[in-house]
Amino acid sequence: MKKEFLDLGRQPIANNFVEKWSEDEFWYDLKVVFDEDTSLVSLKDFVKPEMMFNENYVYNTSQSTPMIKHFRETANKLSDRFNPLTVLEIGSNSGTFIENFGNDYSVCVEPCDNFAKITGEMGYNTYTEFWDTELSNKIKNTFTEGMDLIYAANCICHIQDLDDCFSAVRNLLSDKGVFVFEDPSLLKMLERGSYDQIYDEHAHIFSVTALDNILKRNGLMIFDVKNLSVHGGSNRIYVKKPNIPSDNTITQNYYKNIKEEKDFGIDNFETYKIFAKRVEDSRIDLLNLIYDIRESGGKIISIGATSKSTTVFNYCGINEASIECITDTTPEKQNTIAPGSHIPVVDRDSINLNDYTHAFLGAWNFKELIADKEREFVENGGKFITHVPKVMVFS
């Protein structure tokens, strides 16, 4: 039985940064539900995938120095541990992970034409389609022995039909194959109050508990879990077929994560009611802080044109009257307006940060990196605003 616990109001497509506003801008109700049978947290209503993932998708992993480092290190670790001959990546984006493997026996699945073109030009077998059982069967016609490694980063949580997704994975795993994927951690979101992890692309926010339940019913099992700091707190989940040996039996990391979630109340609906109250309090605190800053003559800018900030700005009703502009280093986002709030997005180099008294961190998960990069702003009296783990000002 699914129970609704959070309503983040009317929201636009979180990554839809466009040059000018249109009356046709798409909006939907962002509500979140808890499934008492599996402990899965999901959006109540899904947005059609092709509306989010198409040739206009702008998030590019190769433009993020931390993500380049993360994917290189991850590829090396997986290569050393499993020594895969064949590799498939679901949601390969611009190829930042897959480029660490030879292209003769590697496959990319990427529904966005602009990114699929990149990996295709890099020489990788690229399917410009959404991952499902039909595509899995198509790939198996070529790679008849299956894939030794199927990998996905911040992608499986985008897939609305998890049973079909995991069935497709099981179909394509080789006799020694492992399925490894990373997605935002529900436990970390609940602990930190980072409700901005919830937006259209994230059809689900995963706990290890929920994944364990759903994978088992699809003939797969978790044998290891790695907690990561990436994206503000994620889990790397290691999966195999139950009858296939790996380099490990079920690790203590698996049992540790299951216990931590149980102790926190991840399978208890009351936990989510408490979280919803915390989210509402955060909204009120942020609006009060912005009002006080503006009333005292302060000027606010935002750093990072992120999907996270789309959720925050539209849930809180923040627009250009409160935050004058957003800076971002992604060329495709510059000279656009933010979804819903229509706050202008500009090149960081085009503005003087010292003209502002406060900077809201749309990318709070890179707080230390941003603070270090913008030391001159702080030295001149500038202050940062964050809403995670609570609304506060710091320098």
C-alpha positions, 0 to 999 in steps of 0.5 A: 500500500502506497501512502503520500507523505510529502507535497512539494507543489507545482514543479517544472522539468528540473533540468529544462534551462531555456533561453526564454520563457514560454507559456507552454512550460510544463508543470506537474504536481511533485508528490512523494509516496512510501510503499509499505510493502517494499519500503520504496519511496517514489514520486506519486506521478511520473513525468514521461521519460522523453520529456526529461531525457532528450537532445536538450538534456544539459547535465554533462559529467565530463564538465565536472572535475569531481565526477571525472575523478570519481568515474576514473577511480570507480572504473579502476576499482571495478576492473581490479575487482571483477576483471570484466571483458564485456562492459555495459553502461546504462545512462552513459552520458558523455562517456566519462565512465565508459572511456576507461574501458576499451570500446571493442567489448563495451556498450553504451545505453543513452537515450539523449541524442546529444550524448549518444552521439558523443560516445558513438563518435568515441567508437563505442557501441551506442544504443539511443534508447531507454533501458528495458527488456526489449533493448536487453534482448536486442543487445544479447543478440550481439553479445550472446554470452552476456555482459560481465559488468553492467554499470549505472550511475545516478540513473537506475533511480530514473527508471520508473518500472523497476521490475522491468529494469531489473529483469532486463539486467538479469537477462543480460548478465553473463555467467560471472556477471555483476551489476553495479549501480550508484544512486542517492541514498534515502537514508542520507536524504532523511538524515540531512533534510535534503529534500532537493534530491526529489525532482522529476528525474528521480522517480525513486529515492532508494534505501538498501532495504527497498532495493533488497526487496525488489531485486530479490523478487526479480531473481537478483541479490545484493552482495555488497554495499559501498557508502559514497559522498558523491551527490551529497550521499549515495550508495553503490550497490553490488548485485549478482544472480543468486547462483553465481559466485563472485569474489565475495559472499554477502559482505558485512557492509550489506548487513550493516546498511540494512541494520542502520536503516532498520534502526533509523526507521526506514520501513516506518511511515512515521519517519516520513511524516517527521521528514515532511514537517522538517521540509516545511520548517526549512521552507519557512526558515529560508523565506524568512532569512531571504526576507531579512537579508533583502530588507536590510539592503542585502543582495543575493546571488545563487551558485550552481544552476542545478536540478536541486535548486529547481525544487527549492526555488519552486517549492519556496516560491523564490524568483528574481525578486529574491535572488538576482541571478544564478552563476554556472560554469556549464556553457549550455546553461549560461544565458538561460533562465532557470525552470519555473523561477525564471531567474537568469543563469549567467557565466561566473566570469561575467559577474563580480561576486563582490557586488553581492552580500550573500550567495545561495549554494544551489550545489550544496554538495560541493560546499567546500569546493565552492567556498575554497574557489570563492575565497575572495568573496568571503574575504570581502565580507560575503556570506554563503547560504545553505538549507542543508542540513538546516537553513544557515549562513556561513563564511 
